[in-house]
Amino acid sequence: MGGQFLPMDKWKESMCDSLGPVEETRFTYVPVEKVEEVRAALREVQDRVPMETEHGRPIYIKIDSGTPFVDRDGTLVCYAYLSKAPKDVVDHVRRALLGEIEDAKEAAAKVAEIAELARQERYESAPAIASGRQAFAGEVLATKWKETDFGDVYKMLVQDDRGFKLWGTVPKSIDPGRGDRVAFVATVQPSRDDSRFGFFKRPAKAVVLDDEEVLA
């Protein structure tokens, strides 16, 4: 995997001769097709409008890339390296390579922030949890393996639709992930420190709710 961090080929006509030591700008997890688009655009611009230093020496800006690899989303990406260039050129190249990705990440972060504020508001206005065995339905906020005297136990934190939160062992009949909605029956004991937080045990009749059940 080390190859993805290095340019596949070093250019012979570098900017070293005109601007001194090369100072690369590295861009990570760039879709391969974006690198090809930007490389072609840079070549076209420089063919039409050659760049020179104040001393009349030619400047050639080039973008190279490391070995492509597949990221977690299944996209073919690579590390891209831009040779020494003016800041405005670097900014334009960054926007061309990663603009859509950065916009998507910013939007996702904003949505996550709004969702978290909504969860907190529901929690603060939630009723106290009643002790005893009862039915619950809500969103899985987190899952975690926990070491105990009886071995490793898979736990989950759930925010019930009524706003309060529950912590307990994940039923063996389901394998939920963060963001999934689940329903189950369990015996719950409220926390001594916070009546809106409870610990459940002996869960049963557990299911992961699909989209149709959530909308119903």
Backbone bond lengths (Angstrom), bond angles and torsions (degrees), N, CA, C in turn:
res aa  C-N    CA-C-N  psi(-1)  N-CA   C-N-CA  omega(-1)  CA-C   N-CA-C  phi
1 M - - - 1.467 - - 1.529 112.43 -
2 G 1.371 116.99 -12.43 1.444 119.19 -174.91 1.511 113.20 -62.31
3 G 1.342 117.80 -26.57 1.443 121.01 -175.68 1.508 115.05 -63.20
4 Q 1.341 118.01 -24.55 1.453 118.56 -177.05 1.519 112.34 -68.48
5 F 1.352 117.34 -16.04 1.452 120.18 -177.99 1.520 112.78 -89.05
6 L 1.319 118.74 -5.57 1.455 122.48 -174.42 1.515 110.96 -119.85
7 P 1.349 117.14 145.63 1.461 119.24 175.13 1.521 109.81 -61.53
8 M 1.331 116.54 143.82 1.453 120.04 -178.63 1.525 111.09 -74.58
9 D 1.327 116.75 -27.73 1.451 119.13 177.62 1.518 109.09 -146.98
10 K 1.310 116.73 142.69 1.457 121.99 178.27 1.520 109.14 -94.61
11 W 1.325 117.23 131.67 1.448 119.67 -178.17 1.520 110.85 -73.08
12 K 1.354 115.46 144.94 1.448 120.59 -179.91 1.523 111.07 -83.81
13 E 1.341 115.22 -40.45 1.454 119.01 -179.96 1.524 107.97 -93.58
14 S 1.301 115.30 76.12 1.451 120.73 -176.02 1.511 110.73 -85.89
15 M 1.330 114.73 171.22 1.453 119.25 175.48 1.517 111.61 -79.60
16 C 1.312 117.93 -1.18 1.462 120.84 -179.22 1.523 111.29 -53.13
17 D 1.343 116.95 -41.41 1.455 120.46 -174.24 1.518 112.10 -69.26
18 S 1.328 116.43 -27.50 1.455 118.40 -174.83 1.521 113.99 -101.30
19 L 1.348 117.59 -31.86 1.462 119.94 -174.81 1.516 113.19 -122.55
20 G 1.311 117.59 12.84 1.452 119.28 178.42 1.514 111.12 86.67
21 P 1.370 117.83 -158.04 1.463 121.89 -176.23 1.524 112.10 -56.10
22 V 1.311 115.32 139.72 1.466 120.39 -179.82 1.525 110.04 -68.84
23 E 1.306 117.19 131.72 1.465 123.02 175.32 1.521 106.73 -121.34
24 E 1.294 115.83 95.54 1.454 119.98 -177.38 1.523 111.69 -75.57
25 T 1.318 114.79 151.59 1.452 121.60 169.16 1.522 106.00 -111.24
26 R 1.330 116.51 124.91 1.461 120.19 -177.82 1.514 110.79 -102.40
27 F 1.316 115.94 134.69 1.459 122.73 176.19 1.532 107.40 -117.45
28 T 1.321 116.77 130.98 1.460 120.41 -175.03 1.523 112.24 -104.27
29 Y 1.330 115.34 150.58 1.465 123.73 176.63 1.536 111.91 52.34
30 V 1.318 115.20 53.77 1.461 121.59 -179.92 1.532 109.15 -96.39
31 P 1.335 118.79 128.54 1.468 119.87 175.19 1.524 110.18 -55.75
32 V 1.321 116.77 133.95 1.462 121.56 -175.14 1.525 111.76 -57.18
33 E 1.341 117.14 -40.52 1.466 118.80 -177.90 1.521 112.09 -64.07
34 K 1.357 117.04 -29.29 1.461 120.80 177.87 1.526 111.12 -67.58
35 V 1.333 115.86 -38.78 1.464 119.59 178.15 1.523 110.04 -61.18
36 E 1.326 116.39 -44.13 1.461 120.51 -179.50 1.527 110.77 -64.08
37 E 1.329 117.24 -39.65 1.464 120.90 179.20 1.527 111.10 -63.70
38 V 1.333 116.24 -46.43 1.460 120.34 -178.63 1.524 110.96 -68.29
39 R 1.311 116.65 -39.04 1.469 120.21 178.68 1.533 110.40 -59.72
40 A 1.333 116.08 -44.51 1.462 120.45 179.57 1.529 111.03 -65.62
41 A 1.339 116.31 -39.84 1.465 120.34 -179.82 1.527 110.94 -65.57
42 L 1.319 117.66 -42.78 1.462 121.06 178.21 1.524 111.11 -61.78
43 R 1.317 115.45 -42.44 1.460 119.95 -179.97 1.527 110.81 -62.95
44 E 1.337 115.87 -43.53 1.460 120.04 -179.01 1.521 111.42 -64.37
45 V 1.328 116.82 -44.72 1.469 120.79 -179.13 1.516 110.80 -62.85
46 Q 1.319 117.02 -44.46 1.463 120.11 -176.53 1.525 112.21 -72.67
47 D 1.335 117.13 -26.05 1.461 119.80 174.84 1.524 110.36 -69.82
48 R 1.347 115.15 -37.28 1.469 119.11 -177.85 1.522 112.16 -81.23
49 V 1.333 116.31 -38.10 1.465 121.22 -177.25 1.522 108.83 -130.70
50 P 1.327 118.52 85.13 1.466 121.62 179.99 1.521 110.88 -59.18
51 M 1.335 116.29 141.24 1.456 122.05 179.67 1.520 109.75 -102.03
52 E 1.341 114.95 144.19 1.450 120.14 178.71 1.521 109.95 -137.29
53 T 1.340 115.89 157.16 1.452 120.95 173.50 1.522 108.05 -77.75
54 E 1.336 115.97 174.96 1.456 119.34 179.05 1.526 111.99 -66.21
55 H 1.332 115.75 -15.19 1.465 120.13 178.49 1.525 111.40 -96.73
56 G 1.333 117.08 6.48 1.445 120.23 177.00 1.510 115.29 84.34
57 R 1.313 117.54 9.81 1.460 119.78 179.90 1.533 108.73 -87.76
58 P 1.306 117.58 140.97 1.476 120.75 -175.76 1.527 112.48 -67.77
59 I 1.328 115.36 143.84 1.457 122.95 175.65 1.533 107.47 -114.81
60 Y 1.293 115.94 129.01 1.460 119.49 177.50 1.520 108.89 -124.52
61 I 1.325 116.58 109.89 1.460 122.41 179.21 1.517 108.60 -90.34
62 K 1.309 116.47 130.38 1.456 120.23 -175.81 1.522 110.33 -136.02
63 I 1.319 116.09 147.42 1.464 120.87 176.56 1.524 108.39 -118.31
64 D 1.318 116.31 126.07 1.460 122.87 177.45 1.519 109.40 -114.93
65 S 1.311 116.29 169.70 1.462 119.84 -176.94 1.509 111.46 -142.72
66 G 1.319 115.10 155.78 1.453 121.62 176.16 1.520 110.40 -86.03
67 T 1.304 115.74 -177.83 1.461 121.09 -179.95 1.534 110.31 -65.61
68 P 1.321 118.54 128.06 1.470 121.01 179.54 1.534 111.84 -61.82
69 F 1.335 115.52 148.80 1.456 121.52 175.10 1.519 108.03 -149.17
70 V 1.311 116.61 164.95 1.464 121.60 -177.16 1.525 109.69 -96.29
71 D 1.331 116.71 127.15 1.460 119.73 179.82 1.528 110.66 -84.13
72 R 1.334 116.11 -175.06 1.465 120.41 -175.32 1.523 113.12 -64.76
73 D 1.337 116.30 -23.97 1.461 119.86 -179.62 1.520 112.33 -89.23
74 G 1.349 116.54 2.43 1.450 119.84 -179.93 1.515 114.12 83.86
75 T 1.340 117.42 12.22 1.463 121.94 179.93 1.516 110.42 -91.93
76 L 1.328 116.40 138.13 1.461 120.99 177.42 1.522 108.22 -78.42
77 V 1.334 116.72 114.78 1.456 121.67 -175.18 1.529 110.31 -129.89
78 C 1.322 115.27 175.20 1.456 120.35 177.35 1.520 108.55 -158.46
79 Y 1.330 115.99 172.69 1.453 121.92 171.01 1.527 106.68 -94.49
80 A 1.331 116.78 133.35 1.464 121.02 -179.02 1.523 109.50 -113.07
81 Y 1.337 116.14 146.69 1.458 121.98 -175.68 1.518 109.22 -129.00
82 L 1.322 116.26 118.55 1.455 121.87 178.96 1.522 108.62 -99.66
83 S 1.330 116.50 127.77 1.456 119.76 178.87 1.524 110.05 -65.63
84 K 1.311 116.87 168.20 1.458 121.96 -176.68 1.523 110.32 -51.64
85 A 1.335 115.60 127.31 1.452 120.24 -175.32 1.519 110.02 -151.56
86 P 1.335 117.86 159.17 1.468 121.01 176.02 1.520 110.38 -58.80
87 K 1.323 115.46 153.07 1.468 120.57 -175.95 1.518 112.15 -58.71
88 D 1.340 117.82 -39.17 1.464 118.26 -178.36 1.521 111.48 -65.91
89 V 1.339 116.48 -33.29 1.462 119.87 176.86 1.527 109.83 -67.85
90 V 1.338 116.29 -42.81 1.462 120.67 178.63 1.528 110.23 -59.69
91 D 1.330 116.05 -43.51 1.466 120.18 -179.51 1.530 111.38 -63.63
92 H 1.325 116.78 -41.88 1.468 120.46 179.20 1.520 110.75 -64.85
93 V 1.333 115.84 -41.98 1.461 119.66 179.86 1.525 110.73 -65.06
94 R 1.334 116.98 -42.89 1.471 120.48 178.66 1.526 110.32 -59.02
95 R 1.323 115.98 -43.92 1.462 119.64 -179.16 1.522 110.98 -64.50
96 A 1.333 115.77 -39.94 1.457 120.02 -179.79 1.522 111.71 -67.36
97 L 1.344 116.52 -37.38 1.464 120.62 -177.52 1.517 112.64 -78.80
98 L 1.331 116.50 -42.88 1.470 120.24 -167.77 1.518 114.26 -124.82
99 G 1.325 117.58 3.55 1.466 119.95 -174.74 1.512 113.65 -55.46
100 E 1.341 116.66 -50.09 1.462 120.32 -178.45 1.525 110.95 -64.05
101 I 1.333 116.24 -39.67 1.475 120.39 -179.79 1.516 110.42 -66.31
102 E 1.343 116.71 -44.95 1.461 120.24 -179.53 1.516 111.16 -64.76
103 D 1.340 116.73 -38.17 1.467 120.05 177.45 1.521 110.55 -63.54
104 A 1.337 116.13 -42.27 1.461 120.44 -179.86 1.525 110.91 -64.77
105 K 1.331 116.57 -41.58 1.463 120.43 179.16 1.523 110.85 -65.03
106 E 1.336 116.16 -40.48 1.465 119.82 179.04 1.527 110.86 -63.98
107 A 1.336 115.80 -41.99 1.466 120.13 178.80 1.522 110.82 -64.97
108 A 1.343 116.29 -41.96 1.467 120.24 179.27 1.521 111.14 -63.44
109 A 1.336 116.33 -39.87 1.461 120.46 179.20 1.531 110.56 -65.05
110 K 1.323 116.59 -37.99 1.460 120.47 179.34 1.524 110.74 -66.90
111 V 1.330 116.18 -42.85 1.470 120.33 177.98 1.524 110.14 -61.87
112 A 1.347 116.42 -42.59 1.461 120.46 179.92 1.531 110.78 -63.77
113 E 1.329 116.21 -38.12 1.473 120.33 179.12 1.526 110.82 -64.86
114 I 1.330 116.40 -44.29 1.465 120.61 179.05 1.528 110.71 -63.53
115 A 1.342 116.10 -42.06 1.466 120.46 179.64 1.521 111.11 -62.86
116 E 1.333 116.04 -40.24 1.466 119.94 -179.87 1.530 110.94 -66.55
117 L 1.321 117.52 -38.93 1.465 120.89 177.49 1.528 110.35 -63.84
118 A 1.334 116.23 -39.51 1.460 120.23 179.08 1.527 110.46 -65.22
119 R 1.349 116.56 -40.99 1.473 119.75 178.10 1.528 110.43 -62.26
120 Q 1.327 115.61 -42.69 1.462 119.22 -178.68 1.521 111.41 -65.47
121 E 1.325 116.77 -38.91 1.468 120.34 177.94 1.525 110.77 -63.40
122 R 1.345 116.33 -42.24 1.471 120.01 178.57 1.525 110.40 -64.12
123 Y 1.327 116.03 -38.10 1.468 120.18 -179.12 1.526 110.93 -66.46
124 E 1.330 115.99 -44.10 1.471 119.71 -177.84 1.523 112.65 -66.25
125 S 1.338 116.68 -27.54 1.471 119.81 -179.65 1.529 112.37 -101.19
126 A 1.339 116.65 8.10 1.467 120.64 -176.52 1.523 111.48 -71.90
127 P 1.333 116.92 150.62 1.469 120.48 175.52 1.523 110.56 -75.96
128 A 1.311 116.02 163.13 1.465 120.47 176.34 1.530 109.23 -66.81
129 I 1.318 115.98 145.67 1.455 120.93 -179.94 1.531 109.66 -79.39
130 A 1.306 116.13 132.65 1.466 120.60 176.78 1.527 109.69 -86.71
131 S 1.323 116.12 139.50 1.463 120.25 178.26 1.527 110.24 -71.20
132 G 1.326 115.48 153.95 1.452 119.54 175.10 1.517 113.02 117.47
133 R 1.314 113.94 -178.17 1.458 120.35 -177.71 1.521 109.80 -89.93
134 Q 1.332 115.18 130.05 1.459 119.77 -175.66 1.528 110.59 -160.22
135 A 1.320 116.22 173.03 1.455 122.66 -178.79 1.522 110.35 -95.19
136 F 1.329 115.37 143.98 1.465 121.67 179.55 1.519 109.50 -134.08
137 A 1.316 115.43 153.53 1.458 122.01 173.29 1.520 107.42 -150.99
138 G 1.324 116.25 133.18 1.447 118.41 -178.94 1.512 112.72 -179.01
139 E 1.340 115.24 -168.66 1.462 122.67 -175.06 1.526 111.09 -98.47
140 V 1.322 115.96 136.98 1.459 121.12 175.56 1.530 108.14 -78.42
141 L 1.331 117.00 117.06 1.464 121.66 -179.80 1.515 112.14 -89.04
142 A 1.346 116.80 -28.10 1.461 119.90 -178.41 1.523 109.56 -166.14
143 T 1.317 115.46 154.16 1.462 121.81 172.38 1.520 107.97 -131.08
144 K 1.353 116.32 151.80 1.460 119.06 -176.10 1.523 110.50 -161.17
145 W 1.333 114.93 137.91 1.462 119.80 172.02 1.530 108.06 -82.21
146 K 1.330 116.40 133.43 1.461 121.05 -177.60 1.520 109.94 -127.06
147 E 1.327 115.93 131.50 1.457 120.52 178.56 1.528 110.21 -79.24
148 T 1.330 115.93 133.26 1.462 121.37 177.83 1.523 108.49 -134.83
149 D 1.328 115.61 174.52 1.471 120.55 177.83 1.526 111.53 -65.79
150 F 1.334 116.18 -16.24 1.466 120.98 -177.98 1.533 111.75 -105.05
151 G 1.326 115.82 10.90 1.458 120.03 -179.59 1.519 111.54 110.29
152 D 1.330 115.95 -177.03 1.458 120.70 179.26 1.527 110.34 -73.84
153 V 1.328 115.08 136.05 1.463 121.04 -179.11 1.525 108.62 -126.69
154 Y 1.325 116.58 135.90 1.458 122.45 -179.09 1.526 108.80 -89.52
155 K 1.326 116.64 119.36 1.463 122.42 -176.32 1.526 111.00 -112.46
156 M 1.328 114.80 160.01 1.463 118.91 174.73 1.527 110.52 -143.60
157 L 1.327 113.78 149.74 1.463 121.85 174.55 1.518 107.10 -108.40
158 V 1.322 116.59 123.28 1.464 121.92 -176.01 1.522 109.41 -122.46
159 Q 1.332 115.83 135.82 1.458 119.52 171.03 1.523 107.81 -101.50
160 D 1.315 115.07 112.30 1.463 120.86 -179.44 1.529 109.65 -65.28
161 D 1.326 115.55 155.41 1.468 120.52 -179.81 1.529 111.96 -59.69
162 R 1.322 116.71 -20.21 1.470 119.77 178.24 1.524 112.34 -83.66
163 G 1.344 116.89 -4.41 1.466 120.52 173.76 1.506 115.43 110.28
164 F 1.338 118.19 -31.05 1.466 118.87 -177.55 1.529 110.74 -75.63
165 K 1.340 115.77 166.58 1.464 120.88 -176.06 1.526 111.04 -116.38
166 L 1.329 114.90 148.87 1.465 122.05 -177.46 1.523 109.85 -131.04
167 W 1.327 114.78 142.99 1.467 121.08 178.71 1.520 108.62 -128.26
168 G 1.325 115.94 131.10 1.451 118.47 179.05 1.518 111.71 -177.11
169 T 1.319 115.83 -175.58 1.461 122.43 -176.85 1.526 111.10 -75.88
170 V 1.334 115.62 135.13 1.459 120.91 177.50 1.531 108.80 -67.82
171 P 1.322 118.19 126.63 1.471 120.13 177.23 1.530 110.66 -58.55
172 K 1.324 116.84 143.27 1.456 120.83 -177.51 1.529 112.76 -66.05
173 S 1.317 117.11 -18.86 1.464 120.59 -176.61 1.532 113.38 -79.49
174 I 1.346 117.67 -8.81 1.467 119.96 -179.37 1.527 109.75 -133.29
175 D 1.327 115.47 160.83 1.464 122.14 176.91 1.524 108.04 -137.00
176 P 1.325 117.12 73.39 1.463 120.57 -173.85 1.529 112.35 -79.06
177 G 1.309 114.81 157.55 1.454 121.36 174.09 1.514 109.47 -118.78
178 R 1.310 115.18 170.75 1.458 119.69 179.15 1.529 110.26 -58.83
179 G 1.316 115.99 132.25 1.457 120.80 -179.71 1.517 114.09 95.29
180 D 1.338 117.06 -15.78 1.468 119.81 177.47 1.524 110.22 -71.45
181 R 1.321 114.31 152.64 1.471 119.11 173.70 1.516 108.49 -102.92
182 V 1.314 115.36 135.88 1.460 120.50 -178.13 1.522 110.04 -130.50
183 A 1.330 114.83 159.48 1.466 121.85 174.11 1.517 107.48 -135.85
184 F 1.313 116.85 140.90 1.464 120.84 179.82 1.519 109.82 -163.96
185 V 1.324 115.00 167.46 1.457 122.68 175.38 1.521 106.97 -113.69
186 A 1.335 117.61 135.52 1.462 119.93 -179.07 1.517 110.10 -158.55
187 T 1.317 114.52 164.30 1.465 121.20 173.93 1.521 107.53 -93.27
188 V 1.319 116.60 128.18 1.459 120.34 -174.47 1.524 111.04 -121.13
189 Q 1.333 114.64 146.02 1.465 121.99 175.46 1.525 108.27 -126.59
190 P 1.333 118.53 119.35 1.465 120.49 -179.84 1.528 111.64 -64.12
191 S 1.311 116.46 150.54 1.457 121.71 175.97 1.521 109.78 -69.27
192 R 1.323 116.90 146.14 1.457 120.64 176.75 1.527 112.09 -69.32
193 D 1.343 115.67 -24.11 1.462 120.29 -176.14 1.521 113.69 -92.85
194 D 1.343 116.83 -22.19 1.461 120.07 -176.11 1.525 107.88 -151.40
195 S 1.325 116.84 114.25 1.463 121.34 -177.02 1.528 112.39 -71.32
196 R 1.329 117.13 -8.56 1.467 120.52 178.71 1.526 111.51 -97.00
197 F 1.328 116.32 6.12 1.466 121.10 178.39 1.517 108.02 -125.90
198 G 1.341 116.75 130.02 1.453 119.58 -177.05 1.517 112.81 -134.91
199 F 1.327 115.11 162.46 1.466 122.57 178.19 1.523 108.15 -114.44
200 F 1.328 115.87 124.43 1.460 117.98 -178.34 1.531 110.77 -107.67
201 K 1.330 115.09 155.07 1.464 121.22 178.06 1.525 109.06 -145.84
202 R 1.330 115.00 166.89 1.459 123.04 -178.49 1.533 112.60 48.30
203 P 1.355 116.87 54.19 1.468 119.31 178.42 1.529 111.40 -69.77
204 A 1.308 115.93 148.09 1.469 121.87 179.52 1.525 109.02 -149.26
205 K 1.342 114.80 167.71 1.462 121.81 178.12 1.529 111.70 52.28
206 A 1.323 115.53 38.88 1.461 120.08 -176.64 1.524 111.86 -83.41
207 V 1.332 116.08 139.22 1.469 121.86 176.88 1.529 108.58 -144.03
208 V 1.343 115.26 150.24 1.458 120.52 169.46 1.508 106.45 -93.36
209 L 1.317 116.75 122.88 1.453 121.28 -175.83 1.523 110.71 -78.58
210 D 1.333 117.13 132.83 1.452 119.74 176.75 1.525 109.49 -87.48
211 D 1.338 116.22 177.74 1.456 120.55 -174.80 1.523 112.77 -59.24
212 E 1.320 116.61 -39.59 1.462 119.34 -178.63 1.510 111.32 -65.33
213 E 1.339 116.59 -39.10 1.466 119.58 179.67 1.533 110.61 -69.84
214 V 1.356 115.53 -34.87 1.458 118.64 179.40 1.522 111.03 -65.25
215 L 1.351 116.25 -38.94 1.468 120.40 -177.90 1.512 112.79 -78.60
216 A 1.328 117.05 -18.00 1.455 120.50 -176.41 1.522 112.07 -67.72
